[in-house]
Amino acid sequence: QVQLVESGGGLVQAGGSLRLSCAASGTIFSINAMAWYRQAPGKQRELVATLTSGGSTNYADSVKGRFTISRDNAKNTAYLQMNSLKPEDTAVYYCNADVQVSRWFGSRDYWGQGTQVTVSS
């Protein structure tokens, strides 16, 4: 069983910064890609940023230059540094990880429960 726990959300004024964390725990053989998604009220969940085990990153156009995804492999933890926040960044942010629990099995996606980020104007 694998659990992903996000933290670091909160209320911040426009132009401010927040750093989200996603800690993976449980039976983990390896973690491939890790990603952050977000879902604003009344909207579909959207991809914010991805980071592969090889270090390749990908960002949504709306956050390029403002958000940075990183990971600490020793801690099985991913981070999302969010700078120059805008009211339109307000959403529940979800962590996603492609995890292999054993060398004998393939990997599958796991999700955290989400952390609320609210940016006031």
N, CA and C of each residue as an Amber inpcrd file, in Angstrom:
protein
   363
   0.8430000  -1.1860000   0.0000000   0.0000000   0.0000000   0.0000000
   0.8860000   1.2460000   0.0000000   0.5140000   2.1920000  -0.8110000
   1.2700000   3.4410000  -0.9390000   0.3720000   4.6100000  -0.5700000
   0.8980000   5.5250000   0.1980000   0.1610000   6.7360000   0.5460000
   0.9520000   7.9540000   0.1020000   0.2320000   8.9240000  -0.4270000
   0.8070000  10.2180000  -0.7710000   0.1260000  11.2650000   0.0980000
   0.9210000  12.0510000   0.7920000   0.3810000  13.0770000   1.6740000
   0.9390000  14.4260000   1.2660000   0.0380000  15.3280000   0.8860000
   0.4380000  16.6790000   0.5190000   0.3800000  17.5990000   1.7340000
   1.1990000  18.6290000   1.6950000   1.1750000  19.6570000   2.7290000
   1.7020000  20.9570000   2.1330000   1.4740000  22.0440000   2.8550000
   2.0170000  23.3230000   2.4390000   1.0190000  24.2860000   1.8240000
  -0.2150000  23.8380000   1.6400000  -1.2100000  24.7420000   1.0950000
  -1.6220000  25.7940000   2.0950000  -2.4040000  26.7620000   1.6170000
  -2.8630000  27.8130000   2.5120000  -3.3790000  29.0050000   1.7530000
  -3.5250000  30.0980000   2.4870000  -4.0140000  31.3500000   1.9290000
  -2.8380000  32.3100000   1.7680000  -2.7160000  32.8950000   0.5910000
  -1.6210000  33.8200000   0.3250000  -2.1320000  34.9420000  -0.5570000
  -1.5290000  36.1090000  -0.4370000  -1.9110000  37.2240000  -1.2930000
  -1.2790000  37.0790000  -2.6680000  -1.9080000  37.6860000  -3.6410000
  -1.3610000  37.6890000  -4.9980000   0.0670000  38.2250000  -4.9840000
   0.9270000  37.5520000  -5.7360000   2.3380000  37.9160000  -5.7570000
   3.1770000  37.1480000  -4.7520000   2.5300000  36.4470000  -3.8450000
   3.2350000  35.6980000  -2.8220000   3.6870000  34.3290000  -3.3060000
   4.2420000  33.5620000  -2.3630000   4.8020000  32.2480000  -2.6810000
   4.3150000  31.1990000  -1.6890000   4.2680000  29.9820000  -2.1660000
   3.9940000  28.8210000  -1.3300000   4.8380000  27.6580000  -1.8330000
   5.1510000  26.7480000  -0.9460000   5.8760000  25.5350000  -1.3250000
   5.0700000  24.3280000  -0.8660000   4.6290000  23.5470000  -1.8200000
   3.8920000  22.3300000  -1.5190000   4.8510000  21.1490000  -1.4330000
   4.5100000  20.2190000  -0.5620000   5.2860000  18.9890000  -0.4240000
   4.3760000  17.7870000  -0.6070000   4.9310000  16.7140000  -1.1350000
   4.1930000  15.4670000  -1.3110000   5.1080000  14.3310000  -0.8770000
   4.7640000  13.7150000   0.2320000   5.5760000  12.6320000   0.7670000
   4.9220000  11.2870000   0.4750000   5.6670000  10.4140000  -0.1600000
   5.1810000   9.0660000  -0.4600000   5.7080000   8.0990000   0.5880000
   4.8400000   7.2220000   1.0510000   5.2420000   6.2290000   2.0520000
   4.5510000   4.9050000   1.7630000   5.0370000   3.8640000   2.4320000
   4.4630000   2.5410000   2.2370000   5.4520000   1.6280000   1.5460000
   4.9180000   0.6500000   0.8460000   5.7430000  -0.3310000   0.1530000
   6.1330000   0.2310000  -1.2100000   7.3680000   0.7090000  -1.3100000
   7.8250000   1.3800000  -2.5230000   9.1160000   0.7320000  -2.9940000
   9.1020000   0.2170000  -4.1970000  10.3270000  -0.2880000  -4.8130000
  11.0100000   0.8270000  -5.5990000  10.2110000   1.5510000  -6.3750000
  10.7430000   2.6960000  -7.1000000   9.6060000   3.6440000  -7.4580000
   9.9630000   4.9060000  -7.6120000   8.9990000   5.9180000  -8.0610000
   9.4700000   6.4610000  -9.3960000   8.6560000   6.3590000 -10.3870000
   8.9960000   6.8870000 -11.6960000   8.6440000   8.3750000 -11.7170000
   7.7160000   8.7810000 -12.5230000   7.3620000  10.1940000 -12.5820000
   6.5300000  10.6080000 -11.3730000   6.7110000  11.8480000 -10.9730000
   5.8450000  12.4790000  -9.9810000   5.2860000  13.7450000 -10.6110000
   4.0900000  14.1000000 -10.1920000   3.4310000  15.2350000 -10.8400000
   2.5170000  15.9440000  -9.8590000   2.1990000  17.1640000 -10.2220000
   1.2100000  17.9550000  -9.4970000   0.0790000  18.3050000 -10.4630000
  -1.1290000  18.1450000  -9.9800000  -2.3340000  18.5390000 -10.6990000
  -3.0890000  19.5310000  -9.8200000  -4.0350000  20.2210000 -10.4140000
  -4.9020000  21.0950000  -9.6370000  -6.3090000  21.0920000 -10.2140000
  -7.2540000  21.3800000  -9.3320000  -8.6460000  21.4460000  -9.7450000
  -9.3080000  22.6240000  -9.0610000  -9.7240000  23.5660000  -9.8760000
 -10.4310000  24.7350000  -9.3780000 -11.9260000  24.4350000  -9.3510000
 -12.6970000  25.1570000  -8.5480000 -14.1330000  24.9080000  -8.4720000
 -14.7990000  25.0060000  -9.8410000 -15.5780000  23.9990000 -10.1840000
 -16.3060000  23.9990000 -11.4430000 -15.4670000  23.6890000 -12.6650000
 -14.1990000  23.3290000 -12.4540000 -13.3130000  23.0450000 -13.5860000
 -12.7620000  21.6260000 -13.4880000 -12.2540000  21.1570000 -14.6060000
 -11.6460000  19.8350000 -14.6280000 -10.2540000  19.8840000 -14.0060000
  -9.8120000  18.7440000 -13.5080000  -8.4590000  18.6460000 -12.9740000
  -7.4830000  18.8280000 -14.1370000  -6.4470000  19.6280000 -13.8910000
  -5.4690000  19.8910000 -14.9400000  -4.0590000  19.6180000 -14.4430000
  -3.2070000  19.2330000 -15.3830000  -1.8140000  18.9870000 -15.0680000
  -1.0820000  20.3070000 -14.8650000  -0.3210000  20.3830000 -13.7840000
   0.4640000  21.5880000 -13.5010000   1.9280000  21.3710000 -13.8630000
   2.5060000  20.2680000 -13.3830000   3.9220000  20.0210000 -13.6220000
   4.2380000  18.5500000 -13.4280000   5.2110000  18.0570000 -14.1880000
   5.6700000  16.6840000 -14.0390000   7.1880000  16.6440000 -13.9320000
   7.6830000  15.6200000 -13.2740000   9.1210000  15.4180000 -13.1340000
   9.3910000  13.9250000 -13.2040000  10.1590000  13.5110000 -14.2020000
  10.4570000  12.0960000 -14.3530000  11.6150000  11.6930000 -13.4380000
  11.8240000  10.4020000 -13.3170000  12.9350000   9.9210000 -12.4940000
  14.2730000  10.3200000 -13.1040000  14.2570000  10.6040000 -14.4050000
  15.4790000  11.0380000 -15.0650000  15.7370000  12.5220000 -14.9700000
  14.7840000  13.2490000 -14.3960000  14.9850000  14.6830000 -14.1800000
  14.3230000  15.5860000 -15.2050000  13.5960000  15.0130000 -16.1490000
  12.9140000  15.8520000 -17.1400000  11.6630000  16.4650000 -16.5290000
  11.4330000  17.7270000 -16.8440000  10.2770000  18.4440000 -16.3170000
   9.3730000  18.9160000 -17.4440000   8.1280000  19.1100000 -17.0790000
   7.1470000  19.6480000 -18.0220000   6.1690000  20.4790000 -17.2110000
   5.8010000  21.6470000 -17.7460000   4.9270000  22.5630000 -17.0320000
   3.7670000  22.9970000 -17.9170000   2.6410000  23.2550000 -17.2760000
   1.5390000  23.8960000 -17.9810000   1.9720000  25.3010000 -18.3730000
   1.5060000  25.7650000 -19.5040000   1.8910000  27.0980000 -19.9750000
   1.5570000  28.1700000 -18.9450000   0.4660000  27.9750000 -18.2220000
   0.0020000  28.9890000 -17.2810000   0.9190000  29.1690000 -16.0740000
   1.8100000  28.2100000 -15.8310000   2.6780000  28.3100000 -14.6500000
   4.1580000  28.3850000 -15.0060000   4.4850000  28.2880000 -16.2740000
   5.8900000  28.3250000 -16.6820000   6.5470000  29.6190000 -16.2130000
   7.7440000  29.4740000 -15.6490000   8.4730000  30.6270000 -15.1600000
   8.0940000  31.0480000 -13.7500000   7.0150000  30.4890000 -13.2210000
   6.5780000  30.8440000 -11.8580000   6.6590000  29.6480000 -10.9010000
   6.3910000  28.4540000 -11.4020000   6.3860000  27.2430000 -10.5730000
   7.5980000  26.3840000 -10.9080000   8.0960000  25.6820000  -9.8890000
   9.2020000  24.7590000 -10.0870000   8.9200000  23.4570000  -9.3460000
   8.9980000  22.3530000 -10.0720000   8.8200000  21.0440000  -9.4580000
  10.1920000  20.4380000  -9.1850000  10.3100000  19.7740000  -8.0490000
  11.5620000  19.1170000  -7.7030000  11.2440000  17.8880000  -6.8560000
  12.2550000  17.0770000  -6.5970000  12.0300000  15.9010000  -5.7640000
  13.2850000  15.5250000  -5.0190000  13.0860000  14.9220000  -3.8740000
  14.1660000  14.3660000  -3.0680000  13.9590000  12.8540000  -3.0860000
  14.7430000  12.1620000  -3.8910000  14.5280000  10.7280000  -4.0630000
  14.7850000   9.9480000  -2.7700000  15.7100000  10.4270000  -1.9690000
  16.0140000   9.7380000  -0.7170000  14.8310000   9.7780000   0.2530000
  14.0340000  10.8290000   0.1320000  12.8740000  10.9930000   1.0160000
  11.5680000  10.6350000   0.3320000  11.6330000  10.2090000  -0.9270000
  10.4050000   9.9160000  -1.7020000   9.4310000  11.0880000  -1.6210000
   9.9580000  12.2670000  -1.7890000   9.1520000  13.4800000  -1.6310000
   9.3090000  14.3860000  -2.8500000   8.1890000  14.9200000  -3.2940000
   8.1830000  15.8950000  -4.3730000   7.7650000  17.2440000  -3.8200000
   8.2110000  18.2870000  -4.4870000   7.9020000  19.6480000  -4.0630000
   7.3740000  20.4430000  -5.2500000   6.5900000  21.4560000  -4.9330000
   6.1670000  22.4100000  -5.9470000   6.3580000  23.8040000  -5.3560000
   7.3740000  24.4910000  -5.8330000   7.6140000  25.8690000  -5.4150000
   6.7930000  26.7730000  -6.3130000   5.9130000  27.5510000  -5.7050000
   5.0110000  28.4120000  -6.4590000   5.2960000  29.8630000  -6.1040000
   5.7590000  30.6210000  -7.0860000   6.0660000  32.0350000  -6.8990000
   5.1330000  32.8940000  -7.7390000   5.0910000  34.1610000  -7.4220000
   4.2550000  35.1070000  -8.1720000   2.8380000  34.5750000  -8.3550000
   2.2670000  34.1290000  -7.2710000   0.9450000  33.5030000  -7.3340000
  -0.1220000  34.5050000  -7.7560000  -1.0900000  33.9790000  -8.4910000
  -2.1970000  34.7730000  -9.0080000  -3.5180000  34.2020000  -8.4800000
  -4.5530000  35.0140000  -8.4190000  -5.8560000  34.4810000  -7.9680000
  -6.3210000  33.2830000  -8.7840000  -5.9660000  33.2370000 -10.0530000
  -6.3790000  32.1070000 -10.8900000  -5.6210000  30.8170000 -10.5740000
  -4.6280000  30.8970000  -9.6950000  -3.9520000  29.6850000  -9.2290000
  -4.7190000  29.0120000  -8.1010000  -5.7660000  29.6490000  -7.6270000
  -6.5720000  29.0840000  -6.5490000  -7.1870000  27.7560000  -6.9870000
  -6.9280000  26.7200000  -6.2010000  -7.4030000  25.3790000  -6.5460000
  -6.9990000  24.4150000  -5.4430000  -7.5140000  23.2000000  -5.5340000
  -6.9890000  22.1040000  -4.7350000  -5.8720000  21.4630000  -5.5500000
  -4.7120000  21.3420000  -4.9450000  -3.5580000  20.7890000  -5.6240000
  -3.3590000  19.3310000  -5.1850000  -3.2090000  18.4600000  -6.1720000
  -3.0750000  17.0330000  -5.9270000  -1.7080000  16.5420000  -6.3920000
  -1.1390000  15.6650000  -5.6000000   0.1030000  15.0010000  -5.9650000
  -0.2200000  13.6710000  -6.6280000   0.5620000  13.3340000  -7.6270000
   0.4200000  12.0700000  -8.3400000   1.7920000  11.4350000  -8.4900000
   1.8510000  10.1170000  -8.3050000   3.1280000   9.4240000  -8.4700000
   2.9080000   8.0820000  -9.1460000   3.8240000   7.7610000 -10.0180000
   3.8220000   6.4740000 -10.7100000   4.7720000   5.5670000  -9.9320000
   4.2040000   4.6340000  -9.1660000   4.9750000   3.8810000  -8.1870000
   5.0030000   2.3930000  -8.5190000   6.1720000   1.8140000  -8.3740000
   6.3320000   0.3610000  -8.4960000   6.5630000  -0.1870000  -7.0890000
   5.6910000  -1.0830000  -6.6440000   5.7880000  -1.5650000  -5.2680000
   6.6950000  -2.7750000  -5.1480000   7.0000000  -3.3990000  -6.2800000
   7.8570000  -4.5830000  -6.2520000   8.5010000  -4.7250000  -7.6230000
   9.6710000  -5.3240000  -7.6530000  10.3270000  -5.5480000  -8.9370000
   9.5420000  -6.5460000  -9.7840000   8.6330000  -7.2640000  -9.1540000
   7.8800000  -8.2920000  -9.8620000   6.6000000  -7.7530000 -10.4820000
   6.2690000  -6.5040000 -10.1740000   5.0210000  -5.9500000 -10.6880000
   5.2950000  -4.6510000 -11.4240000   4.3680000  -4.3010000 -12.3060000
   4.4570000  -3.0210000 -12.9860000   4.0450000  -1.8850000 -12.0770000
   4.2210000  -0.6800000 -12.5560000   3.8860000   0.4990000 -11.7590000
   2.4340000   0.9100000 -11.9850000   1.9430000   1.7020000 -11.0650000
   0.5910000   2.2660000 -11.2010000   0.5630000   3.6260000 -10.5570000
  -0.4810000   4.3730000 -10.8870000  -0.6500000   5.7270000 -10.3620000
  -1.2510000   5.7240000  -8.9620000  -0.7360000   6.6210000  -8.1370000
  -1.3130000   6.8830000  -6.8250000  -1.5700000   8.3830000  -6.7050000
  -2.5700000   8.7150000  -5.9020000  -2.9620000  10.1120000  -5.7260000
  -3.0120000  10.4710000  -4.2440000  -2.6540000  11.7080000  -3.9700000
  -2.8700000  12.2430000  -2.6410000  -4.2810000  12.7740000  -2.5140000
  -4.6170000  13.2420000  -1.3100000  -5.9780000  13.7320000  -1.0650000
  -6.1300000  15.2060000  -1.3940000  -5.0520000  15.8890000  -1.6480000
  -5.1340000  17.2750000  -2.0710000  -4.8840000  18.2630000  -0.9490000
  -4.4020000  19.4260000  -1.3400000  -4.2050000  20.5240000  -0.3990000
  -4.7170000  21.8080000  -1.0490000  -5.4400000  22.5930000  -0.2830000
  -6.0770000  23.7960000  -0.8220000  -5.0750000  24.9460000  -0.8900000
  -5.0450000  25.5850000  -2.0390000  -4.2700000  26.8140000  -2.2250000
  -5.2510000  27.9160000  -2.6170000  -5.2550000  28.9800000  -1.8480000
  -6.1360000  30.1080000  -2.1210000  -5.3050000  31.3650000  -2.2440000
  -5.4470000  32.0490000  -3.3700000  -4.6940000  33.2830000  -3.6190000
  -5.6790000  34.4390000  -3.6640000  -5.5130000  35.3680000  -2.7590000
  -6.4160000  36.5200000  -2.6910000  -5.8630000  37.6780000  -3.5150000
  -6.7680000  38.4490000  -4.0690000  -6.3440000  39.5820000  -4.9180000
  -6.1600000  40.8440000  -4.1040000
